Every structure is written in structure tokens, then in C-alpha cells.
Amino acid sequence: MEIILSPITRISGFLTIVLEIDNNVVIDAKCKGTMFRGFEKLLINRHPLDAIYLTQRICGICSSAHSIASSRALEDCSKIDISFNSKLVRNIIHGFDILQNHIRHFYLFSVPDFINVEGEKINSKVPKELENKINENYIKSLYYSTLAHQGLSIFGGKAPHNHGIVFGGVTSKLNLYEFSKAVEISKELLEFTNIMIDDYQIIEKYYDEYNKLGDTGGNYISFGLFEDTPEFTICKSGALINKELCNLDLNNLKEYEVQDDISFINAPRYIDLPVEVGPLARQSIRSGWIKSSTLNRIKARVYEAKLIAERLNEMLNLVTINQNETKTDFIDGIGVGITDTIRGALYHNVEIKDKKIYKYNIITPSAFNLSPTYNNVKGPLEKALIGTYIEDINNPIEIIRIVHSFDPCVSCATHLVSKNGEFLNENYFMHR
């Protein structure tokens, strides 16, 4: 029996899940991104500095990450190292952006899968009085996610699609009032992360079986989060393959075009293996291997929110508020910019010729997590769905819970096209 879930709701973009069911158990799964995003093609022949602003438009929910990766790629090409203070400001902008997403994902995307919120009717295991408590915080989360965007805009000028992160540094130059407001916001957000953790623990108590569901296989990579400011690092770059931690090697990274199916999501592989990226990958690389599961993904995201809020408060105590730094001179060459972000590992790769963008390649976190089957090997989400028992075929809530735990963003799952408009089987990687 085949069932098709399309489109998956409460995500960014259009995602289709095709399931083969036998006796209410998923025996095969296919993941399809049905939303085309040709930003790499759009960037060709444009001024290099356009990349920082245009790539942010790939997605409004995680735009600051693209500005960081893009600026790093251009700076790598021009062999520029920015000041420590500029790195701090960039990480503050990024930190506020991560917090607004983590708050929204937990309360607006995940919580409605487990409890009854306004207008929803599911067979919730959570007692009514605890449901009411979480529902109150569900409403409050709208305020706090907006507050995080306000913090971002103080340093970035606007949110989403900030103008604070630029080639060679940052444009931020704050007065004392603006800085004090950012500090106040970061403290409020830190307090709210404790509430998030309490609400997560309630859900975990009543849905413990989801500690066993949604296993991708447990191979993880991270491109490092806040790694350029060592005292505030959330996670160092690395790979955790077969439970063994090793240094990240970008030469092991490949991205394949899957041509035998209708999907605009490529198949990134690390040493030809599908890998999971995101908060759970970061926690595993930072603290030791953790089993891949639905609840562990949600848990890692919620607890990471508190860690990032703590780091924000620490960085704000050190940053210089009246110092900006920009550059305009760049040179032809090849550059790579990487960072971990909200959903995981983000990769930007640029080649500049005659002062214009000649090639541009992007691999996003959701491309890793939502990648389709390649060479008969399932992508992480596909593998996580196989073996799941569905109680009610007409309402496969189990599938939705697993899918939402990845925080999918199909808008970011970009597709590379050649100069002739042909899809490429294997994407180029132009490491210097």
C-alpha cells in the first residue's frame, strides 16, 4: 500500500513524503522536495558583493547564516581575516537568529504534534492541566521569537535579511541605548529557554517511545558553530562516523544530482555516506555520540537554545559597540565559507573571475537531512521513517512527528545547474 503526504505542513517550502506500507509498518520511504530554488544560477556574472545579500533571500527563517557563509567565502577568496570584534558581532546576529527559530520550531512546529493547541484535535497523552500550561507558553513564544528578531535587527539593521554582515566585517555601530536593549533582550530570552526545557520534559515524559523512533543511523557532521570565537564556541567542526570522532575534511564532501525522480533536493554525502546535521549532530560531536531519534532531535534543539542564550549574554559583555569594519577590495580566485547554523551544516563555495561571480555552489542543512536515495542508499529522513508503525493510516501522525523533528526547510534545498542549464551529476568543489 502506498500513501503520499504532500505537502507536509508546518515547514518552510514544499516537501512530499511517499511511503510504502505493509501491515501498518513503513517498509520504504521517499523524500521529495518539489520547490525549485535556482539561486546558484542567479548569482553567475553578478558583482561578488551581491552574494551576501542575495543568498540571504534563499530563506527568511535562517538568512543570517547565508550572510555569514557567503561573506566567509568571499573573504577566503581574497585572503582576508576580519577582526575579533567583527566575529563577535556576526555571532551575536547569528545567535539571535538561531534563538528565534529554535523557539518557533519547538512551540509552533513540534508542540502541536504532541498536544492539543487551539483548533487542533489529536489523541494527546498529556494531561489537560499540563496541556494548558504548554498552551500558555505557546502563545508567549510568539512574543519571544519576535524579541529575538528585535535583538538581531539592533546589530543587523533589519530582520530577516540583515545588512549588518558585510564583506570584511560588519556595519554595526550602536549607541548605548541600543546596546542596553540588546542586553535586556538576551536576558529575557535566556529566562524563556528554561520554560522551553520544562515544557519539553513534559512531552518527553508522555511520549517516551519517540526516543526509539526516527533513527537516521547516527552518522553526524558539523561545520562548527561560533568556532571563530573559541571562548564562545557551541560546537567545533568535526565528523562522527560509526561513533568515531574525526576531523572534518571537506575533500570528503560530495553532492550528487538524483535524476531518476522528481525532486529538487540533491544528495550530499560525506565519505559517500548520508549524514545527519543539526543540533543533535552538534551535541553528539561536542559531548559524545547520542542515538538519533525524534525526541533527541527536539531535545538537542531546546537545550541548545539555552546554551546559545548564555553565550549571547557572554559575548555582549565583551563586544565593542562603536566599532565597525568593512572592505570593498576583492580579488579573483576561489573561496569557501562554512558554518553550522539553525538546521546544521551550511556550505558556500565561490569562484570569481574578472571581478564577477563565475561559479557559486551552496549545500544547505536540509539538503543533507532531506536528501533522496542515491546509489541505493537512503537519505537520513527516509531512513528515519522506515520501520515506523502507523496506528491510523488515515492520520499518520507518527510520520509527521518524525519529519518535523528535523525542522525541514525546503526553501534552502538549492539545486545546482550548469552554464548550459543542465543538471549536474556531481557538483564541483573548488577548495583552494
Order of alpha helices (4+ residues) and beta strands (2+ residues): beta-beta-beta-alpha-alpha-alpha-alpha-alpha-beta-beta-alpha-beta-beta-beta-beta-beta-alpha-alpha-beta-beta-beta-alpha-alpha-alpha
